[in-house]
Amino acid sequence: MEEKNKIYQKVAQLTEKFKKLQESYAEAKAEIERLRREKEDLQRQLDNALRELREIERTIDTLLEE
């Protein structure tokens, strides 16, 4: 009987550990998704800044040609 109790305790411990791992996995997955969205937003900002910089360069070139 005592052996059964040890087995049940071990199963309960492992079940709890598994639940915690699932929670950690879900949190990590959500964080990865948040970072992916943030990266995309930063990439858009960079692309826009580069576009503006090219416009400024063209304007400067045009002014220098005059």
C-alpha distances in whole Angstrom, upper triangle without the diagonal:
4,5,5,6,9,10,11,12,14,15,17,18,20,21,23,24,26,27,29,30,31,33,35,36,37,39,40,42,44,45,46,48,50,51,52,54,55,57,58,60,61,62,65,66,67,69,70,72,73,75,76,77,79,81,82,83,85,87,87,89,91,92,93,95,97
4,5,5,6,9,10,11,12,14,15,16,18,20,21,22,24,26,27,28,30,32,33,34,36,38,39,40,42,43,45,46,48,49,51,53,54,55,57,58,59,61,63,64,65,67,69,70,71,73,75,75,77,79,80,81,83,85,86,87,89,90,91,93,95
4,5,5,6,9,10,11,12,14,15,16,18,20,21,22,24,26,27,28,30,31,33,35,36,37,38,41,42,43,45,46,47,49,51,52,53,55,57,58,59,61,63,63,65,67,68,69,71,73,73,75,77,78,79,81,83,84,85,87,89,89,91,94
4,5,5,6,9,10,10,12,14,15,16,18,20,21,22,24,25,27,29,30,31,33,35,36,37,39,40,41,43,45,46,47,49,51,52,53,55,56,58,60,61,62,64,66,67,68,70,71,72,74,76,77,78,80,82,83,84,86,88,88,90,92
4,5,5,6,8,10,10,12,14,15,16,18,20,21,23,24,25,27,28,30,31,33,34,36,37,39,40,42,43,45,46,48,49,50,52,54,55,56,58,60,61,62,64,65,67,69,70,71,73,75,76,77,79,80,81,83,85,86,87,89,91
4,5,5,6,9,10,10,12,14,15,16,18,20,21,22,24,26,27,28,30,31,33,34,36,37,38,40,42,43,44,46,48,49,51,52,53,55,57,58,59,61,63,63,65,67,68,69,71,73,74,75,77,79,79,81,83,84,85,87,89
4,5,5,6,9,10,10,12,14,15,16,18,20,21,22,24,25,26,28,30,31,32,34,36,37,39,40,41,43,45,46,47,49,51,52,53,55,56,57,59,61,62,63,65,67,67,69,71,72,73,75,77,78,79,81,83,83,85,88
4,5,5,6,9,10,10,12,14,15,16,18,20,21,23,24,25,27,29,30,31,33,34,36,37,39,40,42,43,45,46,48,49,51,52,54,55,56,58,60,61,62,64,66,67,68,70,71,72,74,76,77,78,80,82,83,85,87
4,5,5,6,9,10,11,12,14,15,17,18,20,21,23,24,26,27,28,30,32,33,34,36,38,39,40,42,43,45,47,48,49,51,53,54,55,57,58,59,61,63,64,65,67,69,70,71,73,75,75,77,79,80,81,83,85
4,5,5,6,8,10,10,12,14,15,16,18,20,21,22,24,26,27,28,30,31,32,34,36,37,38,40,42,43,45,46,47,48,51,52,53,55,57,57,59,61,62,63,65,67,68,69,71,73,73,75,77,78,79,81,83
4,5,5,6,9,10,10,12,14,15,16,18,20,21,22,24,25,26,28,30,31,33,34,36,37,39,40,41,43,45,46,47,49,51,52,53,55,56,57,59,61,62,63,65,67,68,70,71,72,74,76,77,78,80,82
4,5,5,6,9,10,11,12,14,15,17,18,20,21,23,24,26,27,29,30,32,33,35,36,38,39,40,42,44,45,46,48,49,51,52,54,55,57,58,60,61,63,65,66,67,69,70,71,73,75,76,77,79,81
4,5,5,6,9,10,11,12,14,15,17,18,20,21,22,24,26,27,28,30,32,33,34,36,37,39,41,42,43,45,47,48,49,51,52,53,55,57,58,59,61,63,64,65,67,68,69,71,73,74,75,77,79
4,5,5,6,9,10,10,12,14,15,16,18,20,21,22,24,25,26,28,30,31,32,34,36,37,39,40,41,43,45,46,47,49,51,52,53,55,56,57,59,61,62,63,65,67,67,69,71,72,73,75,77
4,5,5,6,9,10,10,12,14,15,16,18,20,21,23,24,25,27,29,30,31,33,35,36,37,39,40,42,44,45,46,48,50,51,52,54,55,56,58,60,61,62,64,66,67,68,70,72,73,74,77
4,5,5,6,9,10,11,12,14,15,17,18,20,21,23,24,26,27,29,30,32,33,34,36,38,39,40,42,43,45,46,48,49,51,53,54,55,57,59,60,61,63,64,65,67,69,70,71,73,75
4,5,5,6,9,10,10,12,14,15,16,18,20,21,22,24,26,27,28,30,31,32,35,36,37,38,41,42,43,44,46,47,49,51,52,53,55,57,58,59,61,62,63,65,67,68,69,71,73
4,5,5,6,9,10,10,12,14,15,16,18,20,21,22,24,25,27,29,30,31,33,35,36,37,39,40,41,43,45,46,47,49,51,52,53,55,56,57,59,61,62,63,65,67,68,70,72
4,5,5,6,9,10,11,12,14,15,17,18,20,21,23,24,26,27,29,30,32,33,35,36,38,39,40,42,44,45,46,48,50,51,52,54,55,57,58,60,61,63,64,66,67,69,71
4,5,5,6,9,10,11,12,14,15,16,18,20,21,22,24,26,27,28,30,32,33,34,36,37,38,40,42,43,44,46,48,49,51,52,53,55,57,58,59,61,63,64,65,67,69
4,5,5,6,9,10,10,12,14,15,16,18,20,21,22,24,25,26,28,30,31,32,34,36,37,38,40,41,43,45,46,47,49,51,52,53,55,56,57,59,61,62,63,65,67
4,5,5,6,9,10,10,12,14,15,16,18,20,21,23,24,25,27,29,30,31,33,35,36,37,39,40,42,43,45,46,48,50,51,52,54,55,57,58,60,61,62,64,66
4,5,5,6,9,10,11,12,14,15,16,18,20,21,22,24,26,27,28,30,32,33,34,36,38,39,40,42,44,45,46,48,49,51,53,54,55,57,58,60,61,63,65
4,5,5,6,8,10,10,12,14,15,16,18,20,21,22,24,26,27,28,30,31,32,34,36,37,38,40,42,43,44,46,47,48,51,52,53,54,56,58,59,61,63
4,5,5,6,9,10,10,12,14,15,16,18,20,21,22,24,25,27,29,30,31,33,35,36,37,39,40,41,43,45,46,47,49,51,52,53,55,57,58,59,61
4,5,5,6,9,10,11,12,14,15,17,18,20,21,23,24,26,27,29,30,32,33,35,36,38,39,40,42,44,45,46,48,50,51,52,54,56,57,58,60
4,5,5,6,9,10,10,12,14,15,16,18,20,21,22,24,26,27,28,30,32,33,34,36,37,39,40,42,43,45,46,48,49,51,52,54,55,57,59
4,5,5,6,9,10,10,12,14,15,16,18,20,21,22,24,25,26,28,30,31,32,34,36,37,38,40,41,43,45,46,47,49,51,52,53,55,57
4,5,5,6,9,10,11,12,14,15,17,19,20,21,23,24,26,27,29,30,31,33,35,36,37,39,41,42,43,45,46,48,49,51,52,54,56
4,5,5,6,9,10,11,12,14,15,17,18,20,21,23,24,26,27,29,30,32,33,35,36,38,39,40,42,44,45,46,48,50,51,53,55
4,5,5,6,9,10,10,12,14,15,16,18,20,21,22,24,26,27,28,30,31,32,34,36,37,38,40,42,43,44,46,48,49,51,53
4,5,5,6,9,10,10,12,14,15,16,18,20,21,22,24,25,27,28,30,31,33,35,36,37,39,40,41,43,45,46,47,49,51
4,5,5,6,9,10,11,12,14,15,17,18,20,21,23,24,26,27,29,30,32,33,35,36,38,39,41,42,44,45,46,48,50
4,5,5,6,9,10,11,12,14,15,17,18,20,21,23,24,26,27,28,30,32,33,35,36,38,39,41,42,43,45,47,48
4,5,5,6,9,10,10,12,14,15,16,18,20,21,22,24,25,26,28,30,31,32,34,36,37,38,40,42,43,45,47
4,5,5,6,9,10,10,12,14,15,16,18,20,21,23,24,25,27,29,30,31,33,35,36,37,39,41,42,43,45
4,5,5,6,9,10,11,12,14,15,17,18,20,21,23,24,26,27,29,30,32,33,35,36,38,39,41,42,44
4,5,5,6,9,10,11,12,14,15,16,18,20,21,22,24,26,27,28,30,32,33,34,36,37,39,41,42
4,5,5,6,9,10,10,12,14,15,16,18,20,21,22,24,25,27,28,30,31,33,34,36,37,39,41
4,5,5,6,9,10,10,12,14,15,16,18,20,21,23,24,26,27,29,30,31,33,35,36,37,39
4,5,5,6,9,10,11,12,14,15,17,18,20,21,23,24,26,27,29,30,32,33,35,36,38
4,5,5,6,9,10,10,12,14,15,16,18,20,21,22,24,26,27,28,30,31,33,34,36
4,5,5,6,9,10,10,12,14,15,16,18,20,21,23,24,26,27,28,30,31,33,35
4,5,5,6,9,10,10,12,14,15,17,18,20,21,23,24,26,27,29,30,32,33
4,5,5,6,9,10,11,12,14,15,16,18,20,21,22,24,26,27,28,30,32
4,5,5,6,9,10,10,12,14,15,16,18,20,21,22,24,26,27,28,30
4,5,5,6,9,10,11,12,14,15,17,18,20,21,23,24,26,27,29
4,5,5,6,9,10,11,12,14,15,17,18,20,21,23,24,26,27
4,5,5,6,9,10,10,12,14,15,16,18,20,21,22,24,26
4,5,5,6,9,10,10,12,14,15,16,18,20,21,22,25
4,5,5,6,9,10,11,12,14,15,17,18,20,21,23
4,5,5,6,9,10,11,12,14,15,16,18,20,21
4,5,5,6,9,10,10,12,14,15,16,18,20
4,5,5,6,9,10,10,12,14,15,16,19
4,5,5,6,9,10,10,12,14,15,17
4,5,5,6,9,10,10,12,14,16
4,5,5,6,9,10,10,12,14
4,5,5,6,9,10,11,13
4,5,5,6,9,10,11
4,5,5,6,9,10
4,5,5,6,9
4,5,5,7
4,5,5
4,5
4
